[in-house]
């Protein structure tokens, strides 16, 4: 969906290259060997979007292998993030060093059955008070995912949803680290942005240098 790519570009600085790809298109089957066909199609579309974005920065469309924690391993000099749903794959790429995370979810992706495992009491209070609680729940989840993706290249740490507290605003969100996370100190606040289109919620967070 080109419009989703345009929305993503609008909430990121101009020096970040953004591209989209269609998971229903035919791309080389490079997905994880044990994944479902749908997952493999989304994976391939995500890599295709990333290659388009890299080329727009003047970088060759070199392979982006998957690390042991399923993280994309970007070529030297490139920082990026990939997200995909059944409807669309998006990639955002910039020159290193940078920390960047993006996430895309259908607006009703996070149903009440998931809330107990995902959200802190403060986040549940925001959800319960919202006119459209499922949409706000999905936005908070999306923001957590974008923040996690942005921090990972710096910390290489896996952690649960309770490590980051999200406070959404009208067009932005804050992510507060509730414990020391590698070089990121407890209480550190990162700020990202969000938008929506075509029944999806989209979040993005960029740190200009990989210094936490």
C-alpha positions, 0 to 999 in steps of 0.5 A: 500500500503506497499510502502507508509508505507515504504515511510512514515517510511523513512521521520520519525525518526526510533522510530516512528512506521508506518503501513498501511491498505487497506480500501477495506479489511473487518475490524469491522465497527466502523466508524461514524454512519452517515458517508458514507460507503466509509468513514466508511471503510476508518475510520476502516482501519485507526484504523486498521493501528494504532493498528498495529503500536501501537502493534509494539511499544509493546502497546496493540491495545486499542480502539482509540475513536473519540473526539468532533472535530473528532480527534483521542483520543490516549491511555495514553503514545501514540502520533499518527496520521492517514490519509487515502484515498480510496486507503490506510490508514496510521498511525504513532505512537510514545511514548508521549509526542510528536506532530505528524501529517501525511497526504496523498492525491492523487497528483491531489486532490486540483483542481483550484476551491479550491485554493481561499479558501485554499491558501495565496497569497504567496502560490498562487504565488508558485503554479502559478509559478510551472510547475505542479501547481496542484501537488504543490497545493496538496503538500501545502494543505497536509503540512497544514493538517499535521501541523494542526494535529500535533498542535491540541493535544497541542492547541485543537484549530480549525482554517482556512487554513490562519493560517499557511503559507507553504513553500515547499522545495525539500524534506521538508517544513516549516510551519509558524504560522501567529498568536498566536495559544495557546502556539505557538507564531506568527512567530513560524516555524515548519519543516516537510517532504514530499514524493510521490509514487503511485500517492499520496503525503505524508507529515509528521511533528514530534515535539519531545515533546509537548511544541510547 
